[in-house]
Amino acid sequence: MSYKPSATVFSILDDLGPSLIESKEARSMPPEVYIAEEFFEFEKQAIYGKSWLCVGRQEQVPNPGDYYSIAIHDDPLLVTRDKKGEIHVISAVCQHRGHLVAEGSGNCKNFRCPLHWWTYGLDGELVSAPEMIRIEPFDILRHDHSLPHLKTEIWNGFIFVNFDENAEPLAPTLTKLDEEMKNYRLNELVSMPFVDIDNCEWNWKIMIESSLEPYHTNYLHKGPHDFAPSQLAGFVDFDEDDGQIMHPTGFTHMDAGFSPDMTANFPPISTLTPEQRQKMTIASVPPMLTLGLMPDQVFWNIILPQGPGKIFFRSGLMYPPETVALPDFEERYKQANDSIQEINEQDLAANASLQKGLKSQLSRRGRYAALERTLPQLNKWLAKRYFRYAEQFGYKPDFAVPAEKA
């Protein structure tokens, strides 16, 4: 399907300059990047068609034959584990007439389309197609009509896919986050049942912004977040090739956490350093993953856009096996989950209000606070991909980035 950015999209891109500097002169993104249908269609190609997209955790398919479905825009996908234990991400669309071969989740030996019983293996390869031998030799049919297979990479247990078969590997772009995460043993952690939250009426970038910037936590989250005040936030230099945006926030005391007495609900992860036990690290691997590293747990969100002003997201918590084995784990986990959801509910209400305000003709591009340094970093990540995609249509930025100021 051919796509060409409109003049309106190019005009919006020309307005990005003031949002790309980490200085006192920085301003927020133009409202159109959050609300314009045309710009969202552009992002489908420039961002989602070319970036690594997090679609889940490997624990969601623990056994051979396990699968679950997930849709990215208009593309229904299946995440599977085959008989050899390898994870695949394949199209859920039968290559005969377009019927979905499976939805939901489960365990199976293969996928059989209900319409004409075309059957596919867990790796997407066509296994059988009744009566089609009369039309074409099966080897040719299998070569041309197996389910499309997306480029896949597993990083710290998270499953990423890329629609661009020529995409560079993800892991080399995440070295800063990898270094911070290695003591958290993510590949060993146990995932709790995740929570799905639908019909969230705000842009996907707002969701990432609310995770990344620590400026709001002293105010919107006053009380439950006081153990990690905004003033103790730090920032990490952002390089052009970085695949993550991240920042730490220090604690007022060691082993703090989201609980009534502001202490961690569980013992700290045993491999953490004293420094890691006195801070939290918030990170995003745009455009679909945000996560938080706490002394006793790791939490994550997967963000699935449904339109310029609507998302669905999936939220999860992870713990070490020895924590899950505690006799009072369920009781303490409920308290931990309730505390996280309290913070989430405050953010969700704020995100919805932001989206409403950005639609106003009186909305303006505000100045970023010093504690919002992660937002220009996110904007740089976005702009690099916006511009790279638009260049193939002859676009060149029509602005000079203002000189950096301290």
C-alpha positions, 0 to 999 in steps of 0.5 A: 500500500503506497503512502506519501506524507502530505504538505500538512505533515511536512509543515508540522515537521518544520515546527519541531525545532524548538522541541529538540534542544535540551536547554532553557529555550526548549518548548513542547511539541506542536499540538498537531503531533498529538491530535492530527489524524494525518500526522498519526498516519505518518507515524504509522509508517515513519515510527511503527513501520521502521522501529522495534516494537515490544509485543510482550514477554517470553513468559507469555509463551512458556511451552512449545505450542503456546501462542497469543495474539496482538494487533499493531494498528491494522496488523493482527499478529501471533506470537508463538513458541515452536516445538524447538522452543524458538519464539516467532512473530507471524501474521495472523492473516490467512494468505488465501483470502484474509481470514484470521487463523487464530485469535486470543491465546492458547496452545496448539500444534498448528493454525488452521484457518476455519474458512477453507482449512489452510493450515500453518505451522507455529513458525508460519509455514504453510502445511496444507491447503486442501484442493490447491494441488489442482492449481499449483505444486504445493512447494511453490504454494508454500513458498508464496503463501506461508504466513509473513514472519516478522523480524524478531529479537528477545531483549531481557525477556521482552519480545520485540518485532520490526516490520522492516526486514532490513532493520539494524539489531535492537540490542546495540542501541540499548547498552546504557539501559542494559548496564543499569538492568543487569543486576535486576536479573530480568531473565529470571524474574517471574511475571505476574498476571498483567492488567489490560486497560482499554479505551484510554483517550490520549496520544501514545506519546503522552503515555511515554512522556508521563512515564519519563518526566519526573517534574510532575511527581511532586505534585500529581503524585504528592503523598504516595511518591514522596519517597522519590521527590523530583529534586532527586531526579538525575538525567542521562546524556542522550546520544543520537543512536540511543534506543532508550530514554532513561533517568534515575530518581533518588530515594529519601531512604534505602529500599523505599517503595510504593506502600503506605509506609513508603518502604518496599513491599518485598525484600530487595533483589539480592544482586542490586548494589547499595546505590540501586537500592536507593533509587528507581530508574524509569526508562522507555524503549519507544514507541511501545515499552516503558518500564521501572526498576525498583529495589524489589520489583520491575514494572512495565507497560506496553502501549498500543495506539488505536488512533491519534487520541486513543491507546490500549495498554498492558501493565505488568509486574515482575519479581524474583522467584524467591520473592514469589515463594514467600508465604505471605506473597499474595497478600503483599503483592495485592498491596504492591499492585494496589499502590502501583494502580493508585499512581497509574490512576492519577497518571491516566486522568492527567493524560486524558486531560492533556489530550483534551487541552491540546485540542483547544485553539488556545493551546500553546507550546509551553516551556519545558522545565529543567526536570523535563529534560527527558522530553526533548530527548524523546523528541530527538528520538522521534525527529530522527525517525520522522526526518529519515522517513520523510527524506525519501519524499524530498523533505528537508527540515526548514529550520535551524536548531537554536544553539544549545544553552546551559 
